[in-house]
């Protein structure tokens, strides 16, 4: 199967790909999947097989991902440096873990290095899928008793929200204040009253990133075009109909179409 980024970013095409994978697996077929380089462009590329593998695992409802690499896992610094310590297990991907990533590939053949592998692990974890980084330079790497790093998943989330969390491209972003950020953490929708700015050109139904005071905190599907969202920033629901010329929707991003990062 050859896929492009759009095949897994568009909801309907994602569901079609998932159905195809499910049917193949039910027939005992082992699908071999790669990015369709013949039609992919810079704007619609995965750019590395690590994130592609994580997204395909999500679509196939897999239990785990194994990335065979030129290195046997994550180290607390470049493994070529003296004193580098191997990390056997990661339970949460935070700034400390991200800081350990080295962009290089020892073989010179990789496209993403450890950075892309951690991004892949984040995608997998959000879908409840374990991801392991292991060396592909040893005999029988999938069965050998060898060192590796495993990233443990979060709890399984609803399929639609896992798909949202795993999407790689956002059309724009909405910045919010601390009060709105706290409301989102409690499971509420994003209201215009808590939004402070809009960036990018997006339309209703497009994926947007929600930026809190300290960085990205959520992703979701916009209920308004960028221009409309800009027009009602910081306003209450009762004032929005006069601005928009029609009855306002319940939220800028509804909680049912949002996932916290």
PyMOL commands that set and color helices and strands:
alter all, ss='L'
color gray80, all
select helices_A, chain A and resi 5-9+11-26+42-44+49-59+95-99+113-126+159-166+178-185+192-194+226-231+237-244+255-257
alter helices_A, ss='H'
color red, helices_A
select strands_A, chain A and resi 2-3+34-35+64-69+74-75+86-87+89-90+130-135+148-151+172-176+195-200+207-212+215-221+258-260
alter strands_A, ss='S'
color yellow, strands_A
deselect
rebuild
show_as cartoon
